[in-house]
Amino acid sequence: MNFQKWEVTIQQMIEESNREPKEPGKNRVLTEWRATLTKEPHSLQPFQIDEIVREVRRRLTNSLQHSSSSNSQAQLTSVASAVMA
């Protein structure tokens, strides 16, 4: 999937997710975005929405890994697992 077309949306999803301090809030943000993307004018297929959400989760995980270099590997693994759930 070409994410260039959806880059602004992906960035908005990431920013909203980053404002949430805990994982339940991050998951709520992604759930709300899923609902938004199913509506007009987007008309995305479910698999396309899944790809966008996976891309957001991948970027969130990468961002956590880069910004939390002082954290232990166990903490990073725990956060990444929660984001990918």
TAKALIN-V10078 format. One line per field, one symbol per residue. ss: DSSP state (2 for helix, 1 for strand, 0 for the rest). psi: psi as a letter, one per 40 degrees, with the letter a starting at -180 (. if undefined). burial: + if it has 24 or more other C-alpha atoms within 12 Angstrom, else -. A space follows every 50 residues. Layout:
ss = ???
psi = ???
burial = ???
//
This chain:
ss = 00022222222222222220002222222222222220000000022222 22222222222222222000002222222222220
psi = hheddeddddddddddddehdiddddddddddddddeeiiedfiiddddd ddddddddddddddddefdeiiddddddddddde.
burial = --------++--++--++-------++-++--++--+-----------+- -++++++-+++--+--------------+---+--
//
